[in-house]
Amino acid sequence: MSKHQEELQLLREQDDLGLEQLVGERRQELLQLRLQRATGQLEQHRRIREVRRGIARVETLLRARRLTDLAEEG
């Protein structure tokens, strides 16, 4: 199992509230990384990309759950 598959499995096990909290934490981290890049202190430029993709993964999972809930209701 690859690193991304393991991460996705861990994300699927969390509830919606935990995922929303995780998105908030990653957005804060992204802000800090952008500030570091602007001031020339950032050493791992790839980390910005990783954090952005992590946010997208979590938001995609949340969206899929919401759509599934709506389909079950209707």
CHARMM-style PDB file with segment names, atoms N, HN, CA, C and O in Angstrom:
ATOM      1  N   MET     1       0.851  -1.179   0.000  1.00  0.00      PROA
ATOM      2  CA  MET     1       0.000   0.000   0.000  1.00  0.00      PROA
ATOM      3  C   MET     1       0.897   1.243   0.000  1.00  0.00      PROA
ATOM      4  O   MET     1       1.843   1.331   0.783  1.00  0.00      PROA
ATOM      5  N   SER     2       0.598   2.186  -0.870  1.00  0.00      PROA
ATOM      6  HN  SER     2      -0.170   2.114  -1.505  1.00  0.00      PROA
ATOM      7  CA  SER     2       1.435   3.376  -0.975  1.00  0.00      PROA
ATOM      8  C   SER     2       1.117   4.364   0.150  1.00  0.00      PROA
ATOM      9  O   SER     2       0.140   4.215   0.883  1.00  0.00      PROA
ATOM     10  N   LYS     3       1.965   5.358   0.253  1.00  0.00      PROA
ATOM     11  HN  LYS     3       2.760   5.478  -0.342  1.00  0.00      PROA
ATOM     12  CA  LYS     3       1.815   6.372   1.295  1.00  0.00      PROA
ATOM     13  C   LYS     3       0.477   7.110   1.153  1.00  0.00      PROA
ATOM     14  O   LYS     3      -0.202   7.385   2.143  1.00  0.00      PROA
ATOM     15  N   HSD     4       0.119   7.418  -0.077  1.00  0.00      PROA
ATOM     16  HN  HSD     4       0.671   7.194  -0.881  1.00  0.00      PROA
ATOM     17  CA  HSD     4      -1.130   8.155  -0.308  1.00  0.00      PROA
ATOM     18  C   HSD     4      -2.351   7.302  -0.005  1.00  0.00      PROA
ATOM     19  O   HSD     4      -3.347   7.810   0.510  1.00  0.00      PROA
ATOM     20  N   GLN     5      -2.290   6.029  -0.314  1.00  0.00      PROA
ATOM     21  HN  GLN     5      -1.481   5.617  -0.733  1.00  0.00      PROA
ATOM     22  CA  GLN     5      -3.398   5.131  -0.010  1.00  0.00      PROA
ATOM     23  C   GLN     5      -3.578   4.980   1.491  1.00  0.00      PROA
ATOM     24  O   GLN     5      -4.703   4.934   1.988  1.00  0.00      PROA
ATOM     25  N   GLU     6      -2.474   4.903   2.207  1.00  0.00      PROA
ATOM     26  HN  GLU     6      -1.560   4.940   1.804  1.00  0.00      PROA
ATOM     27  CA  GLU     6      -2.550   4.808   3.664  1.00  0.00      PROA
ATOM     28  C   GLU     6      -3.147   6.081   4.250  1.00  0.00      PROA
ATOM     29  O   GLU     6      -3.986   6.022   5.149  1.00  0.00      PROA
ATOM     30  N   GLU     7      -2.715   7.230   3.740  1.00  0.00      PROA
ATOM     31  HN  GLU     7      -2.033   7.278   3.010  1.00  0.00      PROA
ATOM     32  CA  GLU     7      -3.247   8.506   4.220  1.00  0.00      PROA
ATOM     33  C   GLU     7      -4.742   8.595   3.941  1.00  0.00      PROA
ATOM     34  O   GLU     7      -5.512   9.036   4.795  1.00  0.00      PROA
ATOM     35  N   LEU     8      -5.147   8.181   2.755  1.00  0.00      PROA
ATOM     36  HN  LEU     8      -4.522   7.823   2.062  1.00  0.00      PROA
ATOM     37  CA  LEU     8      -6.563   8.220   2.395  1.00  0.00      PROA
ATOM     38  C   LEU     8      -7.380   7.299   3.296  1.00  0.00      PROA
ATOM     39  O   LEU     8      -8.488   7.654   3.699  1.00  0.00      PROA
ATOM     40  N   GLN     9      -6.859   6.148   3.610  1.00  0.00      PROA
ATOM     41  HN  GLN     9      -5.959   5.859   3.284  1.00  0.00      PROA
ATOM     42  CA  GLN     9      -7.558   5.219   4.501  1.00  0.00      PROA
ATOM     43  C   GLN     9      -7.737   5.838   5.887  1.00  0.00      PROA
ATOM     44  O   GLN     9      -8.803   5.716   6.491  1.00  0.00      PROA
ATOM     45  N   LEU    10      -6.697   6.499   6.389  1.00  0.00      PROA
ATOM     46  HN  LEU    10      -5.832   6.598   5.898  1.00  0.00      PROA
ATOM     47  CA  LEU    10      -6.804   7.162   7.694  1.00  0.00      PROA
ATOM     48  C   LEU    10      -7.833   8.285   7.657  1.00  0.00      PROA
ATOM     49  O   LEU    10      -8.573   8.482   8.620  1.00  0.00      PROA
ATOM     50  N   LEU    11      -7.881   9.018   6.554  1.00  0.00      PROA
ATOM     51  HN  LEU    11      -7.279   8.857   5.771  1.00  0.00      PROA
ATOM     52  CA  LEU    11      -8.851  10.105   6.424  1.00  0.00      PROA
ATOM     53  C   LEU    11     -10.277   9.565   6.386  1.00  0.00      PROA
ATOM     54  O   LEU    11     -11.182  10.155   6.974  1.00  0.00      PROA
ATOM     55  N   ARG    12     -10.475   8.457   5.704  1.00  0.00      PROA
ATOM     56  HN  ARG    12      -9.739   7.977   5.226  1.00  0.00      PROA
ATOM     57  CA  ARG    12     -11.818   7.876   5.609  1.00  0.00      PROA
ATOM     58  C   ARG    12     -12.331   7.403   6.966  1.00  0.00      PROA
ATOM     59  O   ARG    12     -13.541   7.342   7.184  1.00  0.00      PROA
ATOM     60  N   GLU    13     -11.434   7.073   7.862  1.00  0.00      PROA
ATOM     61  HN  GLU    13     -10.451   7.122   7.684  1.00  0.00      PROA
ATOM     62  CA  GLU    13     -11.835   6.594   9.183  1.00  0.00      PROA
ATOM     63  C   GLU    13     -12.264   7.731  10.112  1.00  0.00      PROA
ATOM     64  O   GLU    13     -12.911   7.482  11.130  1.00  0.00      PROA
ATOM     65  N   GLN    14     -11.917   8.963   9.779  1.00  0.00      PROA
ATOM     66  HN  GLN    14     -11.392   9.165   8.952  1.00  0.00      PROA
ATOM     67  CA  GLN    14     -12.262  10.101  10.631  1.00  0.00      PROA
ATOM     68  C   GLN    14     -13.689  10.563  10.342  1.00  0.00      PROA
ATOM     69  O   GLN    14     -14.229  10.333   9.260  1.00  0.00      PROA
ATOM     70  N   ASP    15     -14.287  11.221  11.341  1.00  0.00      PROA
ATOM     71  HN  ASP    15     -13.848  11.408  12.221  1.00  0.00      PROA
ATOM     72  CA  ASP    15     -15.623  11.774  11.134  1.00  0.00      PROA
ATOM     73  C   ASP    15     -15.516  13.149  10.472  1.00  0.00      PROA
ATOM     74  O   ASP    15     -14.420  13.689  10.314  1.00  0.00      PROA
ATOM     75  N   ASP    16     -16.663  13.706  10.087  1.00  0.00      PROA
ATOM     76  HN  ASP    16     -17.552  13.267  10.215  1.00  0.00      PROA
ATOM     77  CA  ASP    16     -16.678  14.969   9.354  1.00  0.00      PROA
ATOM     78  C   ASP    16     -16.069  16.115  10.161  1.00  0.00      PROA
ATOM     79  O   ASP    16     -15.345  16.948   9.616  1.00  0.00      PROA
ATOM     80  N   LEU    17     -16.363  16.151  11.443  1.00  0.00      PROA
ATOM     81  HN  LEU    17     -16.952  15.474  11.885  1.00  0.00      PROA
ATOM     82  CA  LEU    17     -15.834  17.225  12.288  1.00  0.00      PROA
ATOM     83  C   LEU    17     -14.309  17.172  12.343  1.00  0.00      PROA
ATOM     84  O   LEU    17     -13.642  18.204  12.270  1.00  0.00      PROA
ATOM     85  N   GLY    18     -13.769  15.977  12.469  1.00  0.00      PROA
ATOM     86  HN  GLY    18     -14.311  15.138  12.528  1.00  0.00      PROA
ATOM     87  CA  GLY    18     -12.322  15.814  12.491  1.00  0.00      PROA
ATOM     88  C   GLY    18     -11.687  16.230  11.180  1.00  0.00      PROA
ATOM     89  O   GLY    18     -10.607  16.821  11.169  1.00  0.00      PROA
ATOM     90  N   LEU    19     -12.350  15.927  10.073  1.00  0.00      PROA
ATOM     91  HN  LEU    19     -13.228  15.447  10.082  1.00  0.00      PROA
ATOM     92  CA  LEU    19     -11.822  16.311   8.760  1.00  0.00      PROA
ATOM     93  C   LEU    19     -11.856  17.826   8.576  1.00  0.00      PROA
ATOM     94  O   LEU    19     -10.916  18.410   8.036  1.00  0.00      PROA
ATOM     95  N   GLU    20     -12.933  18.457   9.021  1.00  0.00      PROA
ATOM     96  HN  GLU    20     -13.696  17.983   9.459  1.00  0.00      PROA
ATOM     97  CA  GLU    20     -13.017  19.912   8.905  1.00  0.00      PROA
ATOM     98  C   GLU    20     -11.947  20.585   9.754  1.00  0.00      PROA
ATOM     99  O   GLU    20     -11.377  21.599   9.352  1.00  0.00      PROA
ATOM    100  N   GLN    21     -11.678  20.025  10.918  1.00  0.00      PROA
ATOM    101  HN  GLN    21     -12.141  19.201  11.245  1.00  0.00      PROA
ATOM    102  CA  GLN    21     -10.620  20.554  11.776  1.00  0.00      PROA
ATOM    103  C   GLN    21      -9.255  20.380  11.086  1.00  0.00      PROA
ATOM    104  O   GLN    21      -8.410  21.273  11.145  1.00  0.00      PROA
ATOM    105  N   LEU    22      -9.053  19.256  10.448  1.00  0.00      PROA
ATOM    106  HN  LEU    22      -9.740  18.531  10.399  1.00  0.00      PROA
ATOM    107  CA  LEU    22      -7.818  18.988   9.729  1.00  0.00      PROA
ATOM    108  C   LEU    22      -7.614  19.975   8.582  1.00  0.00      PROA
ATOM    109  O   LEU    22      -6.496  20.436   8.352  1.00  0.00      PROA
ATOM    110  N   VAL    23      -8.679  20.299   7.868  1.00  0.00      PROA
ATOM    111  HN  VAL    23      -9.587  19.924   8.055  1.00  0.00      PROA
ATOM    112  CA  VAL    23      -8.591  21.284   6.785  1.00  0.00      PROA
ATOM    113  C   VAL    23      -8.153  22.626   7.356  1.00  0.00      PROA
ATOM    114  O   VAL    23      -7.304  23.302   6.775  1.00  0.00      PROA
ATOM    115  N   GLY    24      -8.724  23.012   8.482  1.00  0.00      PROA
ATOM    116  HN  GLY    24      -9.414  22.464   8.954  1.00  0.00      PROA
ATOM    117  CA  GLY    24      -8.341  24.279   9.107  1.00  0.00      PROA
ATOM    118  C   GLY    24      -6.871  24.303   9.499  1.00  0.00      PROA
ATOM    119  O   GLY    24      -6.186  25.307   9.306  1.00  0.00      PROA
ATOM    120  N   GLU    25      -6.393  23.199  10.046  1.00  0.00      PROA
ATOM    121  HN  GLU    25      -6.949  22.383  10.203  1.00  0.00      PROA
ATOM    122  CA  GLU    25      -4.988  23.127  10.439  1.00  0.00      PROA
ATOM    123  C   GLU    25      -4.074  23.205   9.223  1.00  0.00      PROA
ATOM    124  O   GLU    25      -3.047  23.882   9.250  1.00  0.00      PROA
ATOM    125  N   ARG    26      -4.455  22.511   8.162  1.00  0.00      PROA
ATOM    126  HN  ARG    26      -5.290  21.961   8.141  1.00  0.00      PROA
ATOM    127  CA  ARG    26      -3.625  22.534   6.949  1.00  0.00      PROA
ATOM    128  C   ARG    26      -3.645  23.899   6.277  1.00  0.00      PROA
ATOM    129  O   ARG    26      -2.645  24.320   5.695  1.00  0.00      PROA
ATOM    130  N   ARG    27      -4.775  24.593   6.354  1.00  0.00      PROA
ATOM    131  HN  ARG    27      -5.587  24.251   6.827  1.00  0.00      PROA
ATOM    132  CA  ARG    27      -4.824  25.954   5.795  1.00  0.00      PROA
ATOM    133  C   ARG    27      -3.900  26.896   6.573  1.00  0.00      PROA
ATOM    134  O   ARG    27      -3.245  27.761   5.992  1.00  0.00      PROA
ATOM    135  N   GLN    28      -3.860  26.712   7.897  1.00  0.00      PROA
ATOM    136  HN  GLN    28      -4.392  26.009   8.369  1.00  0.00      PROA
ATOM    137  CA  GLN    28      -2.941  27.505   8.726  1.00  0.00      PROA
ATOM    138  C   GLN    28      -1.492  27.205   8.345  1.00  0.00      PROA
ATOM    139  O   GLN    28      -0.668  28.112   8.228  1.00  0.00      PROA
ATOM    140  N   GLU    29      -1.198  25.925   8.154  1.00  0.00      PROA
ATOM    141  HN  GLU    29      -1.867  25.188   8.248  1.00  0.00      PROA
ATOM    142  CA  GLU    29       0.155  25.538   7.764  1.00  0.00      PROA
ATOM    143  C   GLU    29       0.517  26.133   6.410  1.00  0.00      PROA
ATOM    144  O   GLU    29       1.640  26.594   6.204  1.00  0.00      PROA
ATOM    145  N   LEU    30      -0.444  26.120   5.487  1.00  0.00      PROA
ATOM    146  HN  LEU    30      -1.356  25.745   5.654  1.00  0.00      PROA
ATOM    147  CA  LEU    30      -0.210  26.684   4.158  1.00  0.00      PROA
ATOM    148  C   LEU    30       0.076  28.181   4.257  1.00  0.00      PROA
ATOM    149  O   LEU    30       0.958  28.695   3.568  1.00  0.00      PROA
ATOM    150  N   LEU    31      -0.659  28.870   5.102  1.00  0.00      PROA
ATOM    151  HN  LEU    31      -1.376  28.453   5.662  1.00  0.00      PROA
ATOM    152  CA  LEU    31      -0.419  30.305   5.301  1.00  0.00      PROA
ATOM    153  C   LEU    31       0.995  30.543   5.823  1.00  0.00      PROA
ATOM    154  O   LEU    31       1.698  31.430   5.341  1.00  0.00      PROA
ATOM    155  N   GLN    32       1.407  29.748   6.807  1.00  0.00      PROA
ATOM    156  HN  GLN    32       0.835  29.027   7.198  1.00  0.00      PROA
ATOM    157  CA  GLN    32       2.757  29.896   7.356  1.00  0.00      PROA
ATOM    158  C   GLN    32       3.824  29.618   6.296  1.00  0.00      PROA
ATOM    159  O   GLN    32       4.833  30.320   6.228  1.00  0.00      PROA
ATOM    160  N   LEU    33       3.602  28.603   5.480  1.00  0.00      PROA
ATOM    161  HN  LEU    33       2.783  28.033   5.536  1.00  0.00      PROA
ATOM    162  CA  LEU    33       4.565  28.285   4.422  1.00  0.00      PROA
ATOM    163  C   LEU    33       4.657  29.415   3.403  1.00  0.00      PROA
ATOM    164  O   LEU    33       5.743  29.750   2.931  1.00  0.00      PROA
ATOM    165  N   ARG    34       3.521  29.992   3.074  1.00  0.00      PROA
ATOM    166  HN  ARG    34       2.639  29.720   3.458  1.00  0.00      PROA
ATOM    167  CA  ARG    34       3.527  31.105   2.108  1.00  0.00      PROA
ATOM    168  C   ARG    34       4.255  32.315   2.672  1.00  0.00      PROA
ATOM    169  O   ARG    34       4.973  33.009   1.953  1.00  0.00      PROA
ATOM    170  N   LEU    35       4.065  32.563   3.965  1.00  0.00      PROA
ATOM    171  HN  LEU    35       3.481  31.999   4.549  1.00  0.00      PROA
ATOM    172  CA  LEU    35       4.776  33.672   4.599  1.00  0.00      PROA
ATOM    173  C   LEU    35       6.284  33.421   4.601  1.00  0.00      PROA
ATOM    174  O   LEU    35       7.075  34.330   4.348  1.00  0.00      PROA
ATOM    175  N   GLN    36       6.669  32.180   4.888  1.00  0.00      PROA
ATOM    176  HN  GLN    36       6.026  31.442   5.093  1.00  0.00      PROA
ATOM    177  CA  GLN    36       8.089  31.832   4.870  1.00  0.00      PROA
ATOM    178  C   GLN    36       8.672  31.996   3.469  1.00  0.00      PROA
ATOM    179  O   GLN    36       9.797  32.471   3.310  1.00  0.00      PROA
ATOM    180  N   ARG    37       7.904  31.603   2.462  1.00  0.00      PROA
ATOM    181  HN  ARG    37       6.991  31.217   2.592  1.00  0.00      PROA
ATOM    182  CA  ARG    37       8.383  31.744   1.084  1.00  0.00      PROA
ATOM    183  C   ARG    37       8.561  33.218   0.734  1.00  0.00      PROA
ATOM    184  O   ARG    37       9.534  33.591   0.079  1.00  0.00      PROA
ATOM    185  N   ALA    38       7.629  34.050   1.167  1.00  0.00      PROA
ATOM    186  HN  ALA    38       6.838  33.747   1.699  1.00  0.00      PROA
ATOM    187  CA  ALA    38       7.692  35.473   0.851  1.00  0.00      PROA
ATOM    188  C   ALA    38       8.890  36.147   1.510  1.00  0.00      PROA
ATOM    189  O   ALA    38       9.453  37.096   0.963  1.00  0.00      PROA
ATOM    190  N   THR    39       9.276  35.660   2.676  1.00  0.00      PROA
ATOM    191  HN  THR    39       8.819  34.890   3.120  1.00  0.00      PROA
ATOM    192  CA  THR    39      10.409  36.268   3.385  1.00  0.00      PROA
ATOM    193  C   THR    39      11.727  35.565   3.089  1.00  0.00      PROA
ATOM    194  O   THR    39      12.769  35.940   3.626  1.00  0.00      PROA
ATOM    195  N   GLY    40      11.682  34.549   2.238  1.00  0.00      PROA
ATOM    196  HN  GLY    40      10.835  34.244   1.802  1.00  0.00      PROA
ATOM    197  CA  GLY    40      12.905  33.854   1.856  1.00  0.00      PROA
ATOM    198  C   GLY    40      13.398  32.838   2.869  1.00  0.00      PROA
ATOM    199  O   GLY    40      14.553  32.419   2.801  1.00  0.00      PROA
ATOM    200  N   GLN    41      12.553  32.431   3.809  1.00  0.00      PROA
ATOM    201  HN  GLN    41      11.615  32.772   3.865  1.00  0.00      PROA
ATOM    202  CA  GLN    41      12.963  31.497   4.850  1.00  0.00      PROA
ATOM    203  C   GLN    41      12.575  30.057   4.544  1.00  0.00      PROA
ATOM    204  O   GLN    41      12.979  29.145   5.265  1.00  0.00      PROA
ATOM    205  N   LEU    42      11.802  29.839   3.491  1.00  0.00      PROA
ATOM    206  HN  LEU    42      11.474  30.580   2.905  1.00  0.00      PROA
ATOM    207  CA  LEU    42      11.307  28.499   3.188  1.00  0.00      PROA
ATOM    208  C   LEU    42      12.388  27.669   2.518  1.00  0.00      PROA
ATOM    209  O   LEU    42      12.976  28.087   1.520  1.00  0.00      PROA
ATOM    210  N   GLU    43      12.647  26.496   3.068  1.00  0.00      PROA
ATOM    211  HN  GLU    43      12.170  26.157   3.879  1.00  0.00      PROA
ATOM    212  CA  GLU    43      13.661  25.604   2.515  1.00  0.00      PROA
ATOM    213  C   GLU    43      13.039  24.472   1.712  1.00  0.00      PROA
ATOM    214  O   GLU    43      13.647  23.984   0.759  1.00  0.00      PROA
ATOM    215  N   GLN    44      11.841  24.050   2.080  1.00  0.00      PROA
ATOM    216  HN  GLN    44      11.347  24.446   2.854  1.00  0.00      PROA
ATOM    217  CA  GLN    44      11.184  22.945   1.383  1.00  0.00      PROA
ATOM    218  C   GLN    44      10.005  23.485   0.576  1.00  0.00      PROA
ATOM    219  O   GLN    44       8.870  23.492   1.052  1.00  0.00      PROA
ATOM    220  N   HSD    45      10.276  23.929  -0.630  1.00  0.00      PROA
ATOM    221  HN  HSD    45      11.198  23.923  -1.017  1.00  0.00      PROA
ATOM    222  CA  HSD    45       9.238  24.516  -1.466  1.00  0.00      PROA
ATOM    223  C   HSD    45       8.174  23.492  -1.855  1.00  0.00      PROA
ATOM    224  O   HSD    45       7.019  23.848  -2.087  1.00  0.00      PROA
ATOM    225  N   ARG    46       8.559  22.251  -1.924  1.00  0.00      PROA
ATOM    226  HN  ARG    46       9.497  21.962  -1.736  1.00  0.00      PROA
ATOM    227  CA  ARG    46       7.625  21.189  -2.293  1.00  0.00      PROA
ATOM    228  C   ARG    46       6.528  21.022  -1.235  1.00  0.00      PROA
ATOM    229  O   ARG    46       5.436  20.545  -1.544  1.00  0.00      PROA
ATOM    230  N   ARG    47       6.811  21.406  -0.017  1.00  0.00      PROA
ATOM    231  HN  ARG    47       7.698  21.794   0.234  1.00  0.00      PROA
ATOM    232  CA  ARG    47       5.841  21.254   1.072  1.00  0.00      PROA
ATOM    233  C   ARG    47       4.557  22.028   0.786  1.00  0.00      PROA
ATOM    234  O   ARG    47       3.473  21.584   1.164  1.00  0.00      PROA
ATOM    235  N   ILE    48       4.667  23.186   0.119  1.00  0.00      PROA
ATOM    236  HN  ILE    48       5.547  23.546  -0.188  1.00  0.00      PROA
ATOM    237  CA  ILE    48       3.474  23.967  -0.227  1.00  0.00      PROA
ATOM    238  C   ILE    48       2.554  23.130  -1.101  1.00  0.00      PROA
ATOM    239  O   ILE    48       1.345  23.079  -0.876  1.00  0.00      PROA
ATOM    240  N   ARG    49       3.124  22.488  -2.080  1.00  0.00      PROA
ATOM    241  HN  ARG    49       4.106  22.529  -2.263  1.00  0.00      PROA
ATOM    242  CA  ARG    49       2.350  21.650  -2.988  1.00  0.00      PROA
ATOM    243  C   ARG    49       1.709  20.477  -2.245  1.00  0.00      PROA
ATOM    244  O   ARG    49       0.546  20.153  -2.482  1.00  0.00      PROA
ATOM    245  N   GLU    50       2.452  19.852  -1.364  1.00  0.00      PROA
ATOM    246  HN  GLU    50       3.397  20.116  -1.171  1.00  0.00      PROA
ATOM    247  CA  GLU    50       1.936  18.719  -0.599  1.00  0.00      PROA
ATOM    248  C   GLU    50       0.757  19.134   0.277  1.00  0.00      PROA
ATOM    249  O   GLU    50      -0.238  18.416   0.366  1.00  0.00      PROA
ATOM    250  N   VAL    51       0.870  20.284   0.918  1.00  0.00      PROA
ATOM    251  HN  VAL    51       1.679  20.867   0.846  1.00  0.00      PROA
ATOM    252  CA  VAL    51      -0.199  20.753   1.803  1.00  0.00      PROA
ATOM    253  C   VAL    51      -1.445  21.100   0.983  1.00  0.00      PROA
ATOM    254  O   VAL    51      -2.563  20.770   1.381  1.00  0.00      PROA
ATOM    255  N   ARG    52      -1.254  21.762  -0.156  1.00  0.00      PROA
ATOM    256  HN  ARG    52      -0.347  22.030  -0.480  1.00  0.00      PROA
ATOM    257  CA  ARG    52      -2.394  22.092  -1.015  1.00  0.00      PROA
ATOM    258  C   ARG    52      -3.121  20.835  -1.476  1.00  0.00      PROA
ATOM    259  O   ARG    52      -4.351  20.790  -1.484  1.00  0.00      PROA
ATOM    260  N   ARG    53      -2.369  19.834  -1.854  1.00  0.00      PROA
ATOM    261  HN  ARG    53      -1.370  19.871  -1.847  1.00  0.00      PROA
ATOM    262  CA  ARG    53      -2.980  18.582  -2.308  1.00  0.00      PROA
ATOM    263  C   ARG    53      -3.666  17.852  -1.157  1.00  0.00      PROA
ATOM    264  O   ARG    53      -4.698  17.210  -1.349  1.00  0.00      PROA
ATOM    265  N   GLY    54      -3.091  17.952   0.035  1.00  0.00      PROA
ATOM    266  HN  GLY    54      -2.252  18.473   0.191  1.00  0.00      PROA
ATOM    267  CA  GLY    54      -3.721  17.348   1.204  1.00  0.00      PROA
ATOM    268  C   GLY    54      -5.060  17.996   1.514  1.00  0.00      PROA
ATOM    269  O   GLY    54      -6.025  17.311   1.855  1.00  0.00      PROA
ATOM    270  N   ILE    55      -5.118  19.315   1.396  1.00  0.00      PROA
ATOM    271  HN  ILE    55      -4.334  19.871   1.120  1.00  0.00      PROA
ATOM    272  CA  ILE    55      -6.373  20.043   1.601  1.00  0.00      PROA
ATOM    273  C   ILE    55      -7.401  19.577   0.572  1.00  0.00      PROA
ATOM    274  O   ILE    55      -8.559  19.333   0.909  1.00  0.00      PROA
ATOM    275  N   ALA    56      -6.976  19.457  -0.665  1.00  0.00      PROA
ATOM    276  HN  ALA    56      -6.034  19.655  -0.939  1.00  0.00      PROA
ATOM    277  CA  ALA    56      -7.885  19.024  -1.733  1.00  0.00      PROA
ATOM    278  C   ALA    56      -8.411  17.613  -1.472  1.00  0.00      PROA
ATOM    279  O   ALA    56      -9.589  17.339  -1.704  1.00  0.00      PROA
ATOM    280  N   ARG    57      -7.556  16.726  -0.996  1.00  0.00      PROA
ATOM    281  HN  ARG    57      -6.600  16.949  -0.807  1.00  0.00      PROA
ATOM    282  CA  ARG    57      -7.993  15.355  -0.691  1.00  0.00      PROA
ATOM    283  C   ARG    57      -9.096  15.346   0.367  1.00  0.00      PROA
ATOM    284  O   ARG    57     -10.109  14.661   0.223  1.00  0.00      PROA
ATOM    285  N   VAL    58      -8.879  16.111   1.419  1.00  0.00      PROA
ATOM    286  HN  VAL    58      -8.056  16.667   1.536  1.00  0.00      PROA
ATOM    287  CA  VAL    58      -9.848  16.132   2.517  1.00  0.00      PROA
ATOM    288  C   VAL    58     -11.155  16.775   2.055  1.00  0.00      PROA
ATOM    289  O   VAL    58     -12.235  16.274   2.369  1.00  0.00      PROA
ATOM    290  N   GLU    59     -11.069  17.875   1.316  1.00  0.00      PROA
ATOM    291  HN  GLU    59     -10.192  18.283   1.061  1.00  0.00      PROA
ATOM    292  CA  GLU    59     -12.281  18.532   0.838  1.00  0.00      PROA
ATOM    293  C   GLU    59     -13.049  17.645  -0.136  1.00  0.00      PROA
ATOM    294  O   GLU    59     -14.280  17.653  -0.144  1.00  0.00      PROA
ATOM    295  N   THR    60     -12.340  16.890  -0.947  1.00  0.00      PROA
ATOM    296  HN  THR    60     -11.340  16.883  -0.940  1.00  0.00      PROA
ATOM    297  CA  THR    60     -12.994  15.956  -1.868  1.00  0.00      PROA
ATOM    298  C   THR    60     -13.733  14.872  -1.098  1.00  0.00      PROA
ATOM    299  O   THR    60     -14.857  14.510  -1.446  1.00  0.00      PROA
ATOM    300  N   LEU    61     -13.105  14.361  -0.061  1.00  0.00      PROA
ATOM    301  HN  LEU    61     -12.192  14.655   0.222  1.00  0.00      PROA
ATOM    302  CA  LEU    61     -13.741  13.333   0.760  1.00  0.00      PROA
ATOM    303  C   LEU    61     -14.986  13.888   1.457  1.00  0.00      PROA
ATOM    304  O   LEU    61     -16.018  13.219   1.503  1.00  0.00      PROA
ATOM    305  N   LEU    62     -14.895  15.100   1.996  1.00  0.00      PROA
ATOM    306  HN  LEU    62     -14.057  15.644   1.959  1.00  0.00      PROA
ATOM    307  CA  LEU    62     -16.057  15.718   2.640  1.00  0.00      PROA
ATOM    308  C   LEU    62     -17.186  15.929   1.648  1.00  0.00      PROA
ATOM    309  O   LEU    62     -18.348  15.676   1.965  1.00  0.00      PROA
ATOM    310  N   ARG    63     -16.859  16.386   0.464  1.00  0.00      PROA
ATOM    311  HN  ARG    63     -15.915  16.592   0.206  1.00  0.00      PROA
ATOM    312  CA  ARG    63     -17.873  16.620  -0.576  1.00  0.00      PROA
ATOM    313  C   ARG    63     -18.557  15.311  -0.969  1.00  0.00      PROA
ATOM    314  O   ARG    63     -19.778  15.275  -1.128  1.00  0.00      PROA
ATOM    315  N   ALA    64     -17.791  14.251  -1.126  1.00  0.00      PROA
ATOM    316  HN  ALA    64     -16.799  14.280  -0.997  1.00  0.00      PROA
ATOM    317  CA  ALA    64     -18.360  12.952  -1.482  1.00  0.00      PROA
ATOM    318  C   ALA    64     -19.314  12.466  -0.396  1.00  0.00      PROA
ATOM    319  O   ALA    64     -20.370  11.911  -0.697  1.00  0.00      PROA
ATOM    320  N   ARG    65     -18.948  12.672   0.852  1.00  0.00      PROA
ATOM    321  HN  ARG    65     -18.090  13.123   1.097  1.00  0.00      PROA
ATOM    322  CA  ARG    65     -19.826  12.262   1.956  1.00  0.00      PROA
ATOM    323  C   ARG    65     -21.128  13.050   1.934  1.00  0.00      PROA
ATOM    324  O   ARG    65     -22.205  12.491   2.140  1.00  0.00      PROA
ATOM    325  N   ARG    66     -21.022  14.356   1.682  1.00  0.00      PROA
ATOM    326  HN  ARG    66     -20.147  14.810   1.515  1.00  0.00      PROA
ATOM    327  CA  ARG    66     -22.234  15.189   1.641  1.00  0.00      PROA
ATOM    328  C   ARG    66     -23.150  14.768   0.496  1.00  0.00      PROA
ATOM    329  O   ARG    66     -24.368  14.710   0.664  1.00  0.00      PROA
ATOM    330  N   LEU    67     -22.578  14.479  -0.649  1.00  0.00      PROA
ATOM    331  HN  LEU    67     -21.588  14.525  -0.785  1.00  0.00      PROA
ATOM    332  CA  LEU    67     -23.381  14.040  -1.787  1.00  0.00      PROA
ATOM    333  C   LEU    67     -24.039  12.702  -1.517  1.00  0.00      PROA
ATOM    334  O   LEU    67     -25.185  12.481  -1.908  1.00  0.00      PROA
ATOM    335  N   THR    68     -23.329  11.816  -0.856  1.00  0.00      PROA
ATOM    336  HN  THR    68     -22.399  11.996  -0.538  1.00  0.00      PROA
ATOM    337  CA  THR    68     -23.894  10.515  -0.505  1.00  0.00      PROA
ATOM    338  C   THR    68     -25.054  10.688   0.468  1.00  0.00      PROA
ATOM    339  O   THR    68     -26.085  10.030   0.328  1.00  0.00      PROA
ATOM    340  N   ASP    69     -24.895  11.561   1.441  1.00  0.00      PROA
ATOM    341  HN  ASP    69     -24.058  12.096   1.555  1.00  0.00      PROA
ATOM    342  CA  ASP    69     -25.973  11.824   2.402  1.00  0.00      PROA
ATOM    343  C   ASP    69     -27.205  12.401   1.702  1.00  0.00      PROA
ATOM    344  O   ASP    69     -28.335  12.025   2.013  1.00  0.00      PROA
ATOM    345  N   LEU    70     -26.981  13.313   0.760  1.00  0.00      PROA
ATOM    346  HN  LEU    70     -26.063  13.619   0.507  1.00  0.00      PROA
ATOM    347  CA  LEU    70     -28.102  13.901   0.031  1.00  0.00      PROA
ATOM    348  C   LEU    70     -28.815  12.868  -0.834  1.00  0.00      PROA
ATOM    349  O   LEU    70     -30.040  12.891  -0.946  1.00  0.00      PROA
ATOM    350  N   ALA    71     -28.064  11.976  -1.437  1.00  0.00      PROA
ATOM    351  HN  ALA    71     -27.069  11.957  -1.346  1.00  0.00      PROA
ATOM    352  CA  ALA    71     -28.657  10.946  -2.281  1.00  0.00      PROA
ATOM    353  C   ALA    71     -29.487   9.982  -1.457  1.00  0.00      PROA
ATOM    354  O   ALA    71     -30.528   9.509  -1.913  1.00  0.00      PROA
ATOM    355  N   GLU    72     -29.031   9.683  -0.240  1.00  0.00      PROA
ATOM    356  HN  GLU    72     -28.185  10.067   0.130  1.00  0.00      PROA
ATOM    357  CA  GLU    72     -29.789   8.779   0.631  1.00  0.00      PROA
ATOM    358  C   GLU    72     -31.079   9.414   1.126  1.00  0.00      PROA
ATOM    359  O   GLU    72     -32.075   8.720   1.326  1.00  0.00      PROA
ATOM    360  N   GLU    73     -31.068  10.740   1.327  1.00  0.00      PROA
ATOM    361  HN  GLU    73     -30.258  11.304   1.165  1.00  0.00      PROA
ATOM    362  CA  GLU    73     -32.251  11.441   1.805  1.00  0.00      PROA
ATOM    363  C   GLU    73     -33.314  11.534   0.714  1.00  0.00      PROA
ATOM    364  O   GLU    73     -34.510  11.412   0.980  1.00  0.00      PROA
ATOM    365  N   GLY    74     -32.853  11.754  -0.524  1.00  0.00      PROA
ATOM    366  HN  GLY    74     -31.882  11.853  -0.740  1.00  0.00      PROA
ATOM    367  CA  GLY    74     -33.784  12.008  -1.632  1.00  0.00      PROA
ATOM    368  C   GLY    74     -34.282  10.822  -2.251  1.00  0.00      PROA
ATOM    369  OT1 GLY    74     -35.071  10.902  -3.193  1.00  0.00      PROA
TER     370      GLY     74
END
